[in-house]
Amino acid sequence: MWPNDAQWKALADGERFVLDGRPFVLHVVDCGELVMPTGQLLACDPFFLMLPSDNATITVPPGRYPVKVTVADISEQGDGSNLREAYATLFLNERPEVTRQPLTPLRPGETAPELEAGEFIGFGVDSATACCVDASALAYGMPDESIWYDDLFDSGEDDSWFSQMYDPAHIQDGIANIPLPLARDGATIILIRSGWGDGEYPIVGGFDATGSLVRVHLDFFVIPASDTTHAE
């Protein structure tokens, strides 16, 4: 059962298969490092649902972590004309991942609820874009929230977040790794186009043989997982 079934394909670089009559060709894109000075991992929609504080997060050790995005080519001819970001993966360390389970983002003082198999409490996307960022760094690494959209996201300049995200010379069209503008400790945000677009998406932990968290995945459900349910 998801996320431990055969249809889970995060990091399956070069794999080709047909599922529900649709061809898939996967490749993995290196997105550089996510710099997290406080270890409060926030996954959210950066353009409409990101807040300067009071975000529900996943706690990991502070550090600099490689991020890779698994991209699916779903074009009929396999010619790259229809690319969809299927997963984003944060590498906490290099130990092998042997099992996975959904992670529930929490605010301070909250307790994760019990979930049924296949259930998750994830994050919403309303702009066809997701991000990974250190939530605590937003408090000191971003200017006043009132100017985010016009001055940072869509200023029309080459260094705007929209421009960098859709610049194929930056990383790849649909992906960007950007320093938070006021951070002096290197804190960054990684922007990722979210598969099919808007929706509710899970955060999935990958664990090693000792039960330690070694990966954090965002699953955009480009590769179907029919036995999942968003918990209310």
C-alpha positions as CSV (number, residue, x, y, z in Angstrom):
1,M,0.0,0.0,0.0
2,W,1.1,3.6,-0.7
3,P,3.7,4.9,0.0
4,N,5.4,1.4,0.1
5,D,3.8,-0.1,-3.1
6,A,5.4,-0.8,-6.4
7,Q,3.9,2.4,-7.9
8,W,6.1,4.6,-5.7
9,K,8.8,5.9,-8.1
10,A,10.6,8.7,-6.3
11,L,14.3,8.8,-7.6
12,A,13.7,6.1,-10.1
13,D,16.0,7.8,-12.6
14,G,15.7,6.5,-16.2
15,E,12.8,4.2,-15.4
16,R,10.2,3.6,-18.2
17,F,6.8,2.1,-17.7
18,V,3.1,2.3,-18.8
19,L,0.5,2.8,-16.1
20,D,-3.3,3.0,-16.8
21,G,-2.5,3.3,-20.5
22,R,-0.1,6.3,-20.0
23,P,3.6,6.1,-20.8
24,F,6.1,7.4,-18.2
25,V,9.8,8.2,-18.5
26,L,11.4,9.4,-15.4
27,H,14.5,11.5,-14.8
28,V,15.9,13.1,-11.6
29,V,16.9,16.8,-11.4
30,D,19.5,18.0,-8.9
31,C,18.2,21.2,-7.3
32,G,21.2,22.0,-5.2
33,E,20.9,22.4,-1.4
34,L,18.1,23.6,0.8
35,V,19.7,25.6,3.6
36,M,17.8,25.2,6.8
37,P,19.3,27.1,9.7
38,T,16.7,26.1,12.3
39,G,15.4,22.8,10.9
40,Q,11.7,23.7,10.7
41,L,10.8,22.3,7.3
42,L,7.8,23.9,5.7
43,A,6.1,22.6,2.5
44,C,3.5,24.9,1.2
45,D,2.3,27.0,-1.8
46,P,4.8,29.9,-1.7
47,F,2.7,32.4,-3.6
48,F,-0.7,32.2,-1.8
49,L,-0.4,30.0,1.3
50,M,3.1,30.8,2.8
51,L,3.0,32.8,6.0
52,P,5.7,34.8,7.8
53,S,4.9,32.8,10.9
54,D,2.5,30.2,12.4
55,N,3.2,27.5,9.9
56,A,2.8,23.8,10.4
57,T,6.2,22.2,9.9
58,I,8.2,19.0,10.0
59,T,11.2,19.2,12.4
60,V,14.6,18.0,11.2
61,P,18.1,18.7,12.3
62,P,19.4,22.1,11.1
63,G,21.6,21.8,8.1
64,R,22.2,21.9,4.3
65,Y,20.4,19.2,2.5
66,P,20.5,18.1,-1.2
67,V,17.1,18.2,-2.9
68,K,16.2,16.2,-6.0
69,V,13.1,16.3,-8.1
70,T,11.8,13.3,-10.0
71,V,10.3,14.5,-13.3
72,A,8.0,12.4,-15.4
73,D,7.8,12.8,-19.1
74,I,4.2,11.7,-20.0
75,S,4.3,12.7,-23.6
76,E,3.0,10.0,-26.0
77,Q,6.3,10.0,-27.9
78,G,8.6,10.4,-24.9
79,D,10.0,13.6,-26.4
80,G,9.9,15.8,-23.4
81,S,6.9,17.8,-24.5
82,N,4.8,17.1,-21.4
83,L,6.9,17.1,-18.3
84,R,5.4,16.8,-14.8
85,E,7.2,17.1,-11.5
86,A,6.2,13.9,-9.7
87,Y,8.2,14.0,-6.4
88,A,10.6,16.3,-4.6
89,T,13.0,14.6,-2.2
90,L,15.1,16.1,0.6
91,F,18.2,14.0,1.6
92,L,18.8,14.2,5.3
93,N,21.7,11.7,4.9
94,E,22.9,9.0,2.5
95,R,21.7,5.9,4.5
96,P,19.4,3.7,2.4
97,E,15.6,4.2,2.7
98,V,13.8,1.0,3.5
99,T,10.3,2.0,4.4
100,R,8.0,5.1,4.1
101,Q,5.1,6.7,6.0
102,P,3.2,10.0,5.8
103,L,4.5,12.8,8.0
104,T,2.1,15.3,9.5
105,P,3.2,18.9,9.7
106,L,2.5,20.4,13.1
107,R,2.5,23.7,14.9
108,P,4.1,24.0,18.3
109,G,2.1,22.2,20.9
110,E,0.1,20.1,18.4
111,T,0.1,16.3,18.5
112,A,-0.1,14.2,15.3
113,P,-3.4,12.4,15.0
114,E,-3.7,8.7,14.4
115,L,-4.1,8.0,10.7
116,E,-5.6,5.0,8.9
117,A,-3.5,3.2,6.3
118,G,-3.2,5.4,3.2
119,E,-4.4,8.6,5.0
120,F,-2.4,11.7,5.2
121,I,-2.6,15.3,6.4
122,G,-0.6,17.3,3.8
123,F,-0.4,20.8,2.4
124,G,-2.5,22.8,0.0
125,V,-1.5,24.2,-3.4
126,D,-3.5,26.9,-5.1
127,S,-0.9,28.3,-7.6
128,A,0.3,25.0,-9.2
129,T,3.6,25.6,-7.2
130,A,5.0,24.1,-4.0
131,C,8.1,25.0,-2.0
132,C,10.4,23.7,0.7
133,V,11.8,26.3,3.1
134,D,12.9,26.7,6.7
135,A,9.8,28.2,8.2
136,S,11.6,30.0,11.0
137,A,14.0,31.7,8.5
138,L,11.0,33.4,6.9
139,A,10.7,35.6,10.0
140,Y,14.1,37.2,9.4
141,G,14.8,36.3,5.8
142,M,11.9,38.0,4.1
143,P,10.7,41.6,3.9
144,D,7.3,42.8,5.0
145,E,4.6,40.4,3.7
146,S,2.8,43.3,2.0
147,I,5.4,43.6,-0.7
148,W,6.1,39.9,-1.3
149,Y,4.1,39.6,-4.5
150,D,5.0,42.8,-6.4
151,D,8.6,43.2,-5.2
152,L,9.8,39.5,-5.0
153,F,7.5,37.1,-6.8
154,D,6.4,39.0,-9.9
155,S,8.5,42.2,-10.1
156,G,9.2,41.8,-13.8
157,E,13.0,41.6,-13.1
158,D,15.2,38.7,-14.0
159,D,15.7,38.0,-10.3
160,S,12.0,37.8,-9.5
161,W,10.9,34.4,-8.2
162,F,8.7,33.8,-11.2
163,S,11.5,34.7,-13.6
164,Q,14.0,32.3,-12.0
165,M,11.4,29.5,-11.7
166,Y,10.7,29.6,-15.4
167,D,14.3,30.2,-16.6
168,P,15.5,26.9,-18.1
169,A,19.1,28.0,-17.5
170,H,18.5,28.3,-13.7
171,I,17.9,24.7,-12.9
172,Q,15.0,23.6,-15.2
173,D,11.8,25.2,-16.3
174,G,9.5,24.8,-13.3
175,I,12.2,24.6,-10.5
176,A,14.2,27.2,-8.7
177,N,16.5,27.4,-5.7
178,I,16.6,31.0,-4.4
179,P,18.2,32.7,-1.3
180,L,15.8,34.3,1.1
181,P,16.5,38.0,0.3
182,L,17.3,39.3,3.9
183,A,18.8,36.1,5.3
184,R,22.5,36.4,6.3
185,D,22.9,32.7,7.1
186,G,22.4,31.3,3.5
187,A,18.7,30.2,4.1
188,T,17.1,29.3,0.8
189,I,13.7,28.3,-0.7
190,I,13.2,25.7,-3.4
191,L,10.2,26.2,-5.7
192,I,8.7,23.3,-7.6
193,R,5.9,23.2,-10.0
194,S,3.4,20.8,-8.5
195,G,2.7,18.0,-11.0
196,W,-0.9,18.3,-12.3
197,G,-1.3,21.6,-10.4
198,D,-3.5,22.5,-7.5
199,G,-4.5,20.1,-4.8
200,E,-3.6,18.6,-1.4
201,Y,-0.3,16.8,-1.3
202,P,1.4,14.6,1.3
203,I,4.7,14.8,2.9
204,V,6.3,11.3,3.2
205,G,9.1,10.3,5.4
206,G,11.7,7.7,4.3
207,F,13.2,5.7,7.1
208,D,16.3,3.6,7.3
209,A,16.6,0.1,8.9
210,T,17.0,1.6,12.4
211,G,13.8,3.7,12.0
212,S,15.7,7.0,11.6
213,L,14.3,9.6,9.1
214,V,16.7,9.8,6.1
215,R,14.5,11.3,3.4
216,V,11.5,13.7,3.2
217,H,9.4,13.4,0.0
218,L,6.7,15.5,-1.5
219,D,4.4,13.3,-3.6
220,F,2.5,15.3,-6.3
221,F,0.5,12.2,-7.3
222,V,1.6,12.3,-11.0
223,I,2.1,8.6,-10.6
224,P,-1.3,7.4,-9.4
225,A,-1.7,6.2,-5.8
226,S,-5.4,5.2,-5.7
227,D,-5.4,4.0,-2.1
228,T,-4.7,7.4,-0.5
229,T,-7.1,9.6,1.4
230,H,-6.7,13.2,2.6
231,A,-7.6,13.1,6.3
232,E,-9.9,15.9,7.4
